[in-house]
């Protein structure tokens, strides 16, 4: 089954997040091995996006809360583990 958000096909969880934010995740999280110049440019672009859309952090928090609420049973499926096994007592035999 294919899933589309608007006209874009979402094939992974990252795709859904990217489509929800309207920006690639790498813009906010960075990439391993980026240079200081690349990092500065990325952060500058992120600041511009936040200046144009000051409600974006609230929107992201709302989306995250909705996802957590929708998937809470799976996220918090806690199964109690049995406690540690009690050591068996050894009977001492007395030699006669």
C-alpha positions in Angstrom: 0.0 0.0 0.0 1.3 3.5 -0.8 0.8 6.4 1.4 0.7 10.0 0.2 0.8 13.3 2.0 -0.6 15.8 -0.4 1.0 14.9 -3.7 4.1 13.4 -2.1 4.6 9.7 -1.4 5.9 9.0 2.1 7.8 5.7 2.2 9.4 6.1 5.6 8.9 7.7 9.0 11.5 10.3 8.0 9.4 11.2 5.0 6.4 11.8 7.1 8.3 14.0 9.5 9.9 15.9 6.6 6.5 16.4 5.0 4.9 17.5 8.3 7.7 20.0 8.9 8.1 21.1 5.4 11.8 20.9 5.7 14.3 18.1 5.7 15.3 16.6 9.1 19.0 17.3 8.4 18.3 21.0 8.5 17.4 20.7 12.2 19.6 17.8 13.3 22.6 18.3 11.1 24.7 15.6 9.5 27.7 13.7 10.7 30.9 15.2 9.5 29.6 18.6 8.4 32.1 21.4 8.4 31.8 24.5 10.6 30.9 26.5 7.4 28.1 24.0 6.5 26.8 24.0 10.1 26.7 27.8 10.2 24.8 27.9 6.9 22.4 25.2 8.1 21.7 27.1 11.4 21.3 30.4 9.4 18.7 28.7 7.2 16.9 27.3 10.3 16.8 30.8 11.9 15.3 32.2 8.7 12.6 29.5 8.6 11.8 30.1 12.3 11.6 33.9 11.7 9.2 33.3 8.8 7.1 30.8 10.8 7.4 31.5 14.6 4.7 28.9 15.4 6.7 26.1 13.9 8.1 24.8 17.3 4.5 24.7 18.7 3.3 22.9 15.6 6.0 20.3 15.9 5.3 19.8 19.6 1.6 19.4 18.8 2.3 16.9 16.0 4.7 14.9 18.3 2.0 14.8 21.0 -0.6 13.6 18.6 1.7 10.8 17.4 2.5 9.8 20.9 -1.2 9.8 21.8 -2.1 7.7 18.7 0.6 5.2 19.4 0.7 5.2 23.2 -0.3 1.5 23.6 2.6 0.4 21.5 5.1 2.9 23.0 4.2 2.1 26.5 3.6 -1.6 26.2 5.3 -2.5 29.4 5.5 -6.2 30.4 6.5 -6.9 34.0 9.5 -9.1 34.3 9.7 -11.8 36.9 12.0 -11.1 39.8 15.3 -12.8 40.2 15.2 -16.4 41.0 15.5 -17.1 44.7 18.5 -19.2 45.6 17.7 -22.7 46.8 18.7 -23.5 50.3 21.1 -26.3 50.6 20.5 -28.9 53.3 23.6 -29.7 55.2 24.0 -33.3 56.0 25.8 -34.2 59.1 28.1 -37.1 58.9 27.6 -39.8 61.5 
